[in-house]
Amino acid sequence: MDEHPDWTTEQREMLELLRSKNDVEIDAALAPIAEALEKDPELAQRLEHILAWDSRLSEAVRDVAVPPGLAEQIIQSVEAHSARPMPRADRPCSSRRRRLAWASVFVGAGAAVLLIAIAVMGSVPKMDPGELRSIARDRFVESRDNNLPGPTAVAVPSGFPYSPDLKPMPGVRSYPVADFREARAVAYDIPLGGNGTATLYVVRCRSHSLPQRPPRTPQMRTLDLAIAAWQGDDVVYVLVTEGGEPAYRFLLRSFSGTLA
Amino acid sequence: MGRDRAQPEITELVLDHHREIYAYAYRLCGSIADAEDLTQTVFLTAHEKLEQLQDPEKARGWLYAILRSHFLKLCRKKRPVPAASIEMNLDEIAGPVSAPCEIGREELQNALAALPDTHRLVLVMFYFEQCTYQEIAERLGTPMGTVMSRLARAKARLRADLSRASRDRPISPHPMER
């Protein structure tokens, strides 16, 4: 962990993204870090080290030994192929493999539903609001960055309803979340047209100090995500939205505007 | 454009750009054999679509785009890596940052290979191609915020892995002591 727990995730992200100290004047999105850099010499030193790493890594990634004779090998290959049709770089997988893949999806989905159904009978854990938001953010980022396919046509256990405070959106998919610490959870993936996606996590747990309705502004922000949690009937809702606050507010039923 | 005219042009493209295309492919794929295959595929595709290259000055960027496209196809065919095995939470991986250590070729490749494909691609576009965030977002068709978030995490993770590898590196004896 960092030696400065007070630095926010957003500050750490911005620091990583500065290409030079002047970037704060050029890029409006990075401007908020300027004040923090003025006030905190340790943050400024961290930036200097990051920039030094960037410079060294830019050189290092280009430093690759090229196998001798590669150019001749490529030219021969091009000549050999010029007289016949180009081979497809990506062959479609066989129907047997496709069937096996689908079978694995259905078996996996069935197992997930069974596990959730068994676990729903168990106790309801207590979770801190900050912990809820952090777990939801991590699940969202992992799923998005690893391009994990969301299961389709999976039965969702009852008792995990879509929040009545959010607008009903077309194309919403729901599926059980296998790992939300000890709590049982269901995710609703909500497409936002060309503006990214959002996921509503419906978590069966107890928490404290949560509002009864979605707040007007999200309680947690990173550079590209807005996250908010609120209490529902018997469940806690955590909404993670790509596209920041405008996309978050767009999903609220109380908000009548459109998403730019 | 006929093949007879195109042939010398592709030869010229290969001679001028095979080194950087191979280096880019190697940083993305992580193995010599895969990088050679990918480099060859890039030039075969370039040969087939040579008429698309209107401006020879833009040949490098065009070849990079072909390379990225083939790499992403390869990624889509791979089985997704379980998310739990890759720590990409910035709060967890962003430890103290010290001055850069000496970076070994193999250590760098190992650290790159440990990143998810999507993060590695963004990182190589940043360090190798020197792309801006907007260029990365446009070329990958990914929202800018996602690009920035992935890049921030990938950079922190890469530094952490390289620093650890440097600390764990056995100290070689001084030449005079051998």
Interface residues (C-beta under 8 A of the other chain):
Chain A: M1 D2 E3 T9 R12 E13 E16 L17 A29 R46 H49 I50 A52 W53 D54 S55 R56 L57 S58 A60 V61 R62 D63 V64 A65 V66 P67 L70 A71 Q73 I74 I75 S77 V78 E79 H81 S82 M86 P87 A89 D90 C93 D138 V141 E142 S143 R144 D145 N146 N147 L148 P149 D179 G196 T222 L223 D224 L225 E242 G243 G244
Chain B: R3 Q7 I10 T11 V14 L15 H18 R19 E20 Y22 A23 Y26 R27 I32 E36 T39 Q40 T41 F43 L44 T45 H47 E48 H70 K73 L74 R76 K77 P80 V81 A83 A84 I86 M88 N89 L90 D91 E92 A94 G95 P96 V97 S98 A99 P100 I103 R105 L108 L112 P116 T118 H119 V124 Y127 F128 Q130 Y133 P143 M144 G145 T146 M148 S149 R150 L151 A152 K155 A156 L158 R159
